Amino acid sequence: MSNHLFDAIRTAAPGDAPFIRTAEGRTWTYNNALALSGRIASAIDTLGVRPGDRVAVQVDKSAEALILYLACVRSGAIYLPLNTAYTLAELDYFFGNAEPRLVVVSSVMRESVETIARPHGAVVETLNADGTGSLLDLAKDERDDFVDASRSADDLAAILYTSGTTGRSKGAMLTHDNLLSNALTLRDYWRVTADDRLIHALPIFHTHGLFVATNVTLLAGASMFLLPKFDPDEILSLMPKATMMMGVPTFYVRLLHNPRLNRDTASNMRLFISGSAPLLAETHIEFKSRTGHAILERYGMTETNMNTSNPYEGERIAGTVGFPLPGVTVRVTDPATGTELTAEETGMIEVKGPNVFKGYWRMPEKTAAEFTSDGFFISGDLGKIDGQGYVHIVGRSKDLVISGGYNIYPKEVEGEIDQLDGVAESAVIGVQHPDFGEAVTAIVVCKPDAVLDEKAILGALQDRLARYKQPKRIIFVEDLPRNTMGKVQKNVLRQKYSDLYATT
């Protein structure tokens, strides 16, 4: 039987060549990884997971966690990675919406997660960062020659939840070919080969670390240094052994703070890639000065995988995200009329190609609203294409905040703040931050005679929101600026507080 994505991964796998090297010194060959993926696939089949069932995973980063992803692909299950920072209240929404057959969490979370997963019909198993857990216990006695489920190019491989400016998170449905076509394109565009050794310090519940970094490595037969988190000293120590790194702007800002970063340290490196948030031009310029390497910035979304990239050969222009990838069409249109604009005109970025997702899980009306009549996905990002063909992202039509590479929609944060005693209303904005790209910032109006301070509000939000969604600062004001229709003018707030983190 044919399994569209896994067949390609298996074909590219170079046998006993190394695939994953962990921080603890363990090495997984491709054969090791494929064998374990077969045993895990057999285990989840024994648990009742069938092709098309969802498997929700909220675990710490590990080689076994990546191999669980492969097991889901080959078993035909739909992989649903969840941020490890999500609270139980947030998980309850995802379980209710996606209705997973299996939920995998760390052992310490099992008891609390079972209370919310079981009412939704899910079985809960465990997987820990050290390679232990009930799921691997089940897999020990299973056969590794699992018969891969038949999956076509259009079958779903994953659902990733993404945020908008209103409502709850939406599940972006990604097919086998969405993932495979994009990974093959990136492999070729970035010249990734079996000789490459990637520094992987990204989370694996996110498109960047899971699909871009991992799938490209797999389809090139390359290897990776799998790090549990970003550690500048560890990364600098690995550079002489590595050839590539994929990161978010925060990585490069923090590396520049380390005096060990220089041309000698980075001399063995072939390519530094940045994405998930805008890279400041100053960071690009300083990094090239220090190392001799021009960071390659690209542009993608949860719904579309990667759309554009600065060239491998040719000028990588700071402040741009390069050219549309082969097979991907990017256009800029007038947001009001949908008319395509000419070079240098700013408008709505729209994308079409095999990388673009199938739609939002169980949201047909929302899906229809996000696509044009001729099949382009309306990104919500404002940008332009210059006379040389480089794409520039200049803003967002929505008030989405991107902090440290994560999407945060203000309405969710505002909803939690507004429930607090003494709060009359709030407005959440993203303010430029030298480390995070943007910092979640809350502007709060108190009720008359209420006594609130920044510490009290931040403390109240700790158990209500994932850490990356929590505001970096709380600003108290008497009134929020509004237009004649009564709508809060967040552009005024962003301008007023634009220098808030200038000295951070």
C-alpha positions as CSV (number, residue, x, y, z in Angstrom):
1,M,0.0,0.0,0.0
2,S,1.2,3.5,-0.7
3,N,1.6,6.1,2.1
4,H,2.4,9.4,0.3
5,L,4.5,11.1,2.8
6,F,6.1,8.2,4.6
7,D,7.0,6.4,1.4
8,A,9.2,9.4,0.5
9,I,10.8,9.5,3.9
10,R,11.6,5.8,3.8
11,T,13.0,6.1,0.3
12,A,15.3,8.9,1.4
13,A,16.5,7.2,4.6
14,P,20.2,6.3,4.3
15,G,20.2,3.1,6.4
16,D,22.6,3.1,9.3
17,A,23.7,6.7,8.8
18,P,23.0,9.0,11.8
19,F,19.7,10.8,11.9
20,I,19.5,12.3,15.4
21,R,22.3,13.1,17.9
22,T,20.9,14.2,21.3
23,A,22.4,16.5,23.9
24,E,22.9,13.4,26.1
25,G,25.2,11.8,23.5
26,R,22.7,9.3,22.1
27,T,22.7,8.7,18.4
28,W,19.7,7.4,16.4
29,T,20.4,6.0,13.0
30,Y,17.7,6.1,10.3
31,N,17.2,2.4,10.7
32,N,16.8,2.8,14.5
33,A,14.3,5.5,14.0
34,L,12.3,3.7,11.4
35,A,12.2,0.5,13.5
36,L,10.9,2.4,16.6
37,S,8.4,4.2,14.5
38,G,7.1,0.8,13.4
39,R,6.8,-0.4,17.0
40,I,5.0,2.8,18.1
41,A,2.7,2.6,15.1
42,S,1.8,-1.0,16.1
43,A,1.2,0.2,19.7
44,I,-1.2,3.0,18.8
45,D,-3.0,0.6,16.4
46,T,-3.4,-1.8,19.4
47,L,-4.9,1.2,21.3
48,G,-7.5,1.5,18.7
49,V,-6.1,4.4,16.6
50,R,-7.2,4.0,13.0
51,P,-6.4,6.0,9.8
52,G,-8.0,9.5,10.1
53,D,-8.1,9.4,13.9
54,R,-6.4,12.3,15.7
55,V,-3.4,11.8,18.0
56,A,-2.9,14.9,20.3
57,V,0.6,15.2,21.6
58,Q,1.8,17.6,24.4
59,V,5.3,16.4,25.4
60,D,8.7,17.7,25.9
61,K,11.1,17.6,23.0
62,S,13.0,14.4,22.5
63,A,14.1,12.0,19.7
64,E,11.2,9.7,20.7
65,A,8.7,12.5,20.3
66,L,9.9,13.1,16.7
67,I,9.7,9.3,16.0
68,L,6.1,9.4,17.4
69,Y,5.3,11.9,14.7
70,L,6.7,9.4,12.1
71,A,4.6,6.6,13.6
72,C,1.5,8.7,13.2
73,V,2.2,9.4,9.6
74,R,2.8,5.8,8.7
75,S,-0.3,4.6,10.7
76,G,-2.5,7.1,8.9
77,A,-3.3,9.0,12.0
78,I,-3.6,12.8,12.0
79,Y,-0.9,14.3,14.2
80,L,-1.9,17.1,16.5
81,P,1.1,18.8,18.2
82,L,0.2,21.0,21.2
83,N,2.4,23.7,22.8
84,T,3.8,22.4,26.1
85,A,2.8,25.8,27.7
86,Y,-1.0,25.2,27.1
87,T,-3.0,25.1,30.3
88,L,-5.7,22.5,31.1
89,A,-8.4,25.0,30.1
90,E,-6.8,25.4,26.7
91,L,-6.3,21.7,26.2
92,D,-10.0,21.1,27.0
93,Y,-10.9,23.2,24.1
94,F,-8.6,21.4,21.7
95,F,-9.8,18.0,22.9
96,G,-13.4,19.0,22.4
97,N,-12.8,20.4,19.0
98,A,-10.4,17.8,17.5
99,E,-11.8,14.7,19.4
100,P,-8.5,12.8,19.5
101,R,-8.6,9.1,19.9
102,L,-5.2,9.2,21.7
103,V,-3.6,11.9,23.9
104,V,0.1,11.6,24.7
105,V,1.5,13.7,27.6
106,S,4.4,13.5,30.1
107,S,3.9,11.2,33.1
108,V,3.5,14.2,35.5
109,M,0.6,15.5,33.5
110,R,-1.2,12.2,33.0
111,E,-3.6,12.4,35.9
112,S,-4.8,16.0,35.4
113,V,-5.0,15.5,31.6
114,E,-7.1,12.4,31.9
115,T,-9.8,14.3,33.7
116,I,-10.4,16.5,30.6
117,A,-9.5,14.0,27.9
118,R,-11.7,11.0,28.9
119,P,-15.0,12.9,28.7
120,H,-14.0,13.5,25.0
121,G,-13.4,9.8,24.4
122,A,-9.6,9.9,24.4
123,V,-7.2,7.4,25.7
124,V,-4.2,8.9,27.6
125,E,-0.6,7.5,27.4
126,T,2.7,9.0,28.4
127,L,6.0,9.9,26.8
128,N,8.8,11.7,28.7
129,A,11.9,13.6,27.6
130,D,14.2,10.8,28.8
131,G,12.6,8.2,26.6
132,T,10.4,6.6,29.3
133,G,6.6,6.4,29.4
134,S,3.7,4.1,29.0
135,L,3.5,4.5,25.2
136,L,7.1,3.2,24.8
137,D,6.4,0.4,27.3
138,L,3.5,-0.7,25.1
139,A,5.8,-0.4,22.0
140,K,8.6,-2.6,23.4
141,D,6.9,-5.9,22.6
142,E,5.4,-4.8,19.3
143,R,6.8,-5.7,15.8
144,D,8.8,-3.0,14.0
145,D,7.6,-4.2,10.5
146,F,4.3,-2.3,10.7
147,V,2.3,-2.4,7.5
148,D,1.9,1.3,6.6
149,A,-1.6,2.6,6.2
150,S,-2.6,3.6,2.7
151,R,-2.6,7.4,2.5
152,S,-3.0,9.5,-0.6
153,A,-1.6,13.0,-1.3
154,D,-4.8,14.6,-0.2
155,D,-5.3,12.7,3.0
156,L,-4.7,14.7,6.2
157,A,-1.3,14.3,7.9
158,A,-1.6,16.9,10.7
159,I,-3.8,19.5,12.3
160,L,-2.0,22.5,13.7
161,Y,-4.0,25.1,15.7
162,T,-3.5,28.7,14.8
163,S,-4.7,31.9,16.2
164,G,-6.7,34.8,14.7
165,T,-7.8,38.1,16.2
166,T,-11.3,36.9,17.1
167,G,-12.8,33.7,18.4
168,R,-11.0,30.5,19.4
169,S,-8.0,28.8,17.8
170,K,-8.6,27.2,14.4
171,G,-7.3,23.8,13.3
172,A,-5.3,24.1,10.1
173,M,-5.6,20.9,8.1
174,L,-2.4,19.9,6.4
175,T,-2.3,17.1,3.9
176,H,0.4,14.6,3.1
177,D,1.3,16.5,0.0
178,N,1.2,19.9,1.7
179,L,4.1,18.7,3.9
180,L,5.9,16.6,1.3
181,S,5.9,19.1,-1.5
182,N,7.1,21.9,0.7
183,A,9.9,19.9,2.3
184,L,11.1,18.7,-1.1
185,T,11.1,22.3,-2.4
186,L,13.0,23.6,0.6
187,R,15.5,20.8,0.4
188,D,16.4,21.7,-3.1
189,Y,16.2,25.5,-2.7
190,W,18.5,25.5,0.3
191,R,20.8,22.8,-1.2
192,V,20.4,20.4,1.8
193,T,22.2,17.1,1.3
194,A,23.1,14.0,3.3
195,D,26.3,15.8,4.3
196,D,24.4,18.5,6.3
197,R,24.2,18.5,10.1
198,L,21.5,20.7,11.4
199,I,21.4,22.4,14.8
200,H,17.8,21.9,15.9
201,A,17.0,24.0,18.9
202,L,13.4,24.8,17.9
203,P,10.2,23.5,19.6
204,I,8.6,20.6,17.7
205,F,5.0,21.6,18.3
206,H,5.4,24.3,15.7
207,T,5.6,24.3,11.9
208,H,9.1,25.6,11.9
209,G,10.7,22.9,14.1
210,L,8.4,20.0,13.2
211,F,7.8,20.3,9.5
212,V,10.5,22.6,8.1
213,A,13.5,21.4,10.2
214,T,12.5,17.8,10.6
215,N,11.0,17.0,7.2
216,V,13.7,18.7,5.3
217,T,16.4,16.8,7.2
218,L,14.5,13.5,6.6
219,L,14.1,14.0,2.9
220,A,17.7,14.9,2.5
221,G,19.0,12.0,4.5
222,A,20.8,14.5,6.6
223,S,21.4,14.5,10.4
224,M,20.6,16.8,13.3
225,F,21.8,17.8,16.7
226,L,18.6,17.7,18.7
227,L,18.7,20.2,21.6
228,P,16.0,20.4,24.2
229,K,16.1,24.2,24.1
230,F,18.0,27.2,22.8
231,D,21.3,27.6,24.7
232,P,23.8,30.0,23.0
233,D,26.9,28.4,24.6
234,E,25.9,24.9,23.5
235,I,25.0,26.1,20.0
236,L,28.4,27.9,19.6
237,S,30.1,24.7,20.8
238,L,28.3,22.7,18.1
239,M,28.9,25.1,15.2
240,P,32.3,23.5,14.3
241,K,30.6,20.2,13.9
242,A,27.4,21.5,12.2
243,T,26.6,23.0,8.8
244,M,23.1,24.5,9.2
245,M,20.9,26.2,11.8
246,M,17.3,27.1,11.7
247,G,16.1,29.7,14.2
248,V,13.8,32.5,15.1
249,P,15.1,36.1,15.4
250,T,15.5,35.7,19.2
251,F,18.2,33.1,18.6
252,Y,20.3,35.4,16.5
253,V,19.9,38.4,18.9
254,R,21.1,36.2,21.8
255,L,24.0,34.7,19.8
256,L,25.1,38.3,19.1
257,H,25.2,39.0,22.8
258,N,27.8,36.2,23.2
259,P,31.4,37.2,22.7
260,R,32.3,33.7,21.4
261,L,30.4,34.4,18.2
262,N,32.9,35.3,15.4
263,R,34.0,34.2,12.0
264,D,36.2,31.4,13.3
265,T,33.3,29.9,15.4
266,A,31.0,29.9,12.4
267,S,33.5,29.0,9.7
268,N,32.2,25.4,9.3
269,M,28.6,26.6,9.0
270,R,27.0,26.7,5.5
271,L,23.6,28.3,6.2
272,F,21.7,30.2,8.9
273,I,18.0,30.4,8.4
274,S,15.5,32.7,10.2
275,G,11.7,32.7,10.3
276,S,8.5,32.7,12.3
277,A,8.9,36.4,13.1
278,P,10.4,39.5,11.4
279,L,14.2,39.7,11.6
280,L,15.3,43.3,12.3
281,A,17.6,44.7,9.7
282,E,20.1,45.6,12.4
283,T,20.3,42.0,13.5
284,H,20.9,40.9,9.9
285,I,23.7,43.5,9.4
286,E,25.4,42.8,12.7
287,F,25.3,39.0,12.3
288,K,27.0,39.3,8.8
289,S,29.6,41.6,10.2
290,R,30.5,39.3,13.1
291,T,30.3,35.9,11.2
292,G,30.6,36.6,7.5
293,H,27.2,34.9,7.0
294,A,24.1,36.6,5.7
295,I,21.1,35.1,7.5
296,L,18.6,33.7,5.0
297,E,15.1,34.9,6.0
298,R,12.0,33.2,4.7
299,Y,8.2,33.6,5.1
300,G,5.6,31.1,6.0
301,M,2.5,30.4,8.0
302,T,0.9,27.5,9.8
303,E,-1.7,27.4,7.0
304,T,0.7,27.5,4.1
305,N,4.0,26.0,5.3
306,M,6.8,28.1,3.6
307,N,5.9,30.6,0.8
308,T,9.0,32.6,0.1
309,S,12.7,32.5,0.8
310,N,15.7,34.8,0.2
311,P,18.0,33.1,-2.4
312,Y,20.6,30.6,-1.5
313,E,22.8,32.2,-4.2
314,G,22.2,35.9,-4.7
315,E,21.6,38.8,-2.5
316,R,19.8,38.2,0.8
317,I,18.3,41.6,1.4
318,A,17.6,42.6,5.0
319,G,14.0,43.4,5.7
320,T,12.7,41.2,2.9
321,V,11.6,37.6,2.8
322,G,12.9,36.9,-0.6
323,F,11.1,35.4,-3.7
324,P,8.2,33.0,-4.0
325,L,9.4,29.4,-3.8
326,P,9.2,27.2,-6.9
327,G,5.6,26.1,-7.5
328,V,4.2,28.8,-5.1
329,T,2.4,31.9,-6.4
330,V,2.4,35.0,-4.3
331,R,0.4,38.1,-5.3
332,V,-0.5,41.4,-3.6
333,T,-4.1,42.7,-3.9
334,D,-6.2,45.6,-2.9
335,P,-7.8,44.5,0.4
336,A,-11.1,46.3,-0.6
337,T,-11.5,45.2,-4.2
338,G,-9.3,42.1,-4.6
339,T,-7.6,43.7,-7.6
340,E,-4.0,42.6,-8.1
341,L,-1.6,45.4,-7.5
342,T,1.6,46.3,-9.3
343,A,5.2,46.3,-8.0
344,E,5.9,48.4,-5.0
345,E,2.2,48.8,-4.1
346,T,1.2,47.7,-0.7
347,G,-1.8,45.4,-0.1
348,M,-2.9,42.0,1.0
349,I,-0.6,39.1,0.4
350,E,-2.3,36.1,-1.1
351,V,-0.8,32.6,-1.7
352,K,-1.5,29.6,-3.9
353,G,0.3,26.4,-4.4
354,P,0.6,22.7,-3.2
355,N,1.9,24.0,0.2
356,V,-1.4,25.7,1.0
357,F,-3.6,23.9,3.6
358,K,-6.9,22.1,2.9
359,G,-8.9,24.3,5.3
360,Y,-9.9,24.8,8.9
361,W,-11.0,21.7,10.9
362,R,-14.8,21.7,11.1
363,M,-15.1,25.3,10.0
364,P,-16.3,25.3,6.4
365,E,-17.6,28.8,6.5
366,K,-14.4,30.2,7.9
367,T,-12.4,28.2,5.3
368,A,-14.5,29.6,2.4
369,A,-14.1,33.1,3.7
370,E,-10.3,32.8,3.7
371,F,-10.0,31.7,0.0
372,T,-10.6,33.8,-3.1
373,S,-12.8,32.5,-5.9
374,D,-9.7,31.5,-7.9
375,G,-8.1,29.5,-5.1
376,F,-5.7,31.9,-3.4
377,F,-5.4,31.9,0.4
378,I,-5.8,35.4,1.9
379,S,-2.9,35.5,4.4
380,G,-4.0,38.5,6.5
381,D,-0.5,40.0,6.0
382,L,0.1,43.3,4.3
383,G,3.1,43.5,2.0
384,K,4.5,44.4,-1.3
385,I,6.7,42.9,-4.1
386,D,9.4,45.3,-5.1
387,G,10.8,45.8,-8.6
388,Q,13.3,43.0,-8.2
389,G,10.7,40.5,-7.1
390,Y,11.5,40.4,-3.4
391,V,8.6,40.1,-1.1
392,H,8.3,42.5,1.8
393,I,6.0,42.0,4.8
394,V,5.1,45.5,6.1
395,G,2.3,44.8,8.6
396,R,-0.8,42.8,9.3
397,S,-4.4,43.6,8.5
398,K,-5.3,41.9,11.8
399,D,-4.0,42.7,15.2
400,L,-2.2,39.4,15.6
401,V,0.9,39.6,17.9
402,I,3.9,37.5,17.0
403,S,6.2,37.1,20.0
404,G,9.2,34.8,20.0
405,G,7.8,33.1,16.9
406,Y,4.4,32.3,18.4
407,N,1.1,33.7,17.3
408,I,-1.0,35.3,20.0
409,Y,-4.4,36.8,19.3
410,P,-5.2,39.8,21.5
411,K,-8.9,39.0,22.1
412,E,-8.1,35.9,24.2
413,V,-5.7,37.8,26.4
414,E,-8.1,40.7,26.8
415,G,-10.9,38.3,27.7
416,E,-8.9,36.9,30.6
417,I,-7.8,40.4,31.8
418,D,-11.3,41.8,31.6
419,Q,-12.6,39.1,33.9
420,L,-10.4,40.3,36.7
421,D,-11.9,42.2,39.6
422,G,-11.3,45.9,39.2
423,V,-10.7,45.9,35.5
424,A,-13.1,47.9,33.3
425,E,-11.6,47.1,30.0
426,S,-8.3,46.3,28.3
427,A,-6.5,46.4,24.9
428,V,-3.7,44.1,24.0
429,I,-1.1,45.1,21.4
430,G,2.2,44.0,20.1
431,V,5.1,46.4,20.7
432,Q,8.5,46.0,19.0
433,H,10.9,44.2,21.3
434,P,14.6,43.7,20.6
435,D,14.5,40.0,21.7
436,F,11.1,38.7,21.0
437,G,10.3,40.6,17.9
438,E,7.1,41.8,19.5
439,A,6.1,41.8,23.2
440,V,2.5,41.2,24.3
441,T,1.6,44.5,26.1
442,A,-1.7,45.2,27.9
443,I,-3.3,48.6,28.2
444,V,-5.7,48.5,31.1
445,V,-8.5,50.8,32.4
446,C,-9.5,50.2,36.0
447,K,-12.9,50.6,37.4
448,P,-13.5,53.7,39.7
449,D,-11.8,53.3,43.1
450,A,-10.2,50.0,42.1
451,V,-6.7,49.4,43.4
452,L,-4.7,47.3,40.9
453,D,-1.0,47.1,40.1
454,E,1.0,45.4,37.4
455,K,2.2,42.6,39.6
456,A,-1.4,41.7,40.6
457,I,-2.6,41.3,37.1
458,L,0.4,39.4,35.9
459,G,0.1,37.0,38.8
460,A,-3.6,36.4,38.1
461,L,-2.8,35.5,34.5
462,Q,-0.1,32.9,35.3
463,D,-2.5,29.9,35.5
464,R,-5.0,31.3,32.9
465,L,-2.7,31.7,29.9
466,A,0.3,29.9,28.4
467,R,3.4,31.8,29.4
468,Y,4.2,33.1,25.9
469,K,0.7,34.7,25.8
470,Q,1.2,36.5,29.1
471,P,1.9,40.3,28.8
472,K,5.4,41.5,29.3
473,R,4.0,44.8,30.7
474,I,0.7,46.2,32.0
475,I,0.1,49.9,31.3
476,F,-2.7,51.7,33.2
477,V,-4.6,54.5,31.5
478,E,-7.8,56.4,32.3
479,D,-9.3,55.8,28.8
480,L,-8.6,53.9,25.6
481,P,-8.4,55.9,22.4
482,R,-11.5,55.3,20.1
483,N,-12.7,56.4,16.7
484,T,-16.1,57.9,16.0
485,M,-17.6,54.4,15.8
486,G,-16.3,53.6,19.3
487,K,-13.7,51.1,18.1
488,V,-10.4,51.1,20.1
489,Q,-7.6,52.6,18.0
490,K,-4.9,50.1,18.6
491,N,-2.7,51.8,16.0
492,V,-2.6,54.8,18.2
493,L,-1.6,52.7,21.2
494,R,1.1,50.9,19.2
495,Q,2.5,54.3,18.2
496,K,2.3,55.8,21.7
497,Y,4.2,52.8,23.3
498,S,6.5,52.0,20.4
499,D,9.6,52.8,22.5
500,L,8.5,51.0,25.6
501,Y,11.1,48.2,25.3
502,A,13.8,50.3,23.5
503,T,16.2,49.9,26.5
504,T,15.3,46.3,27.3
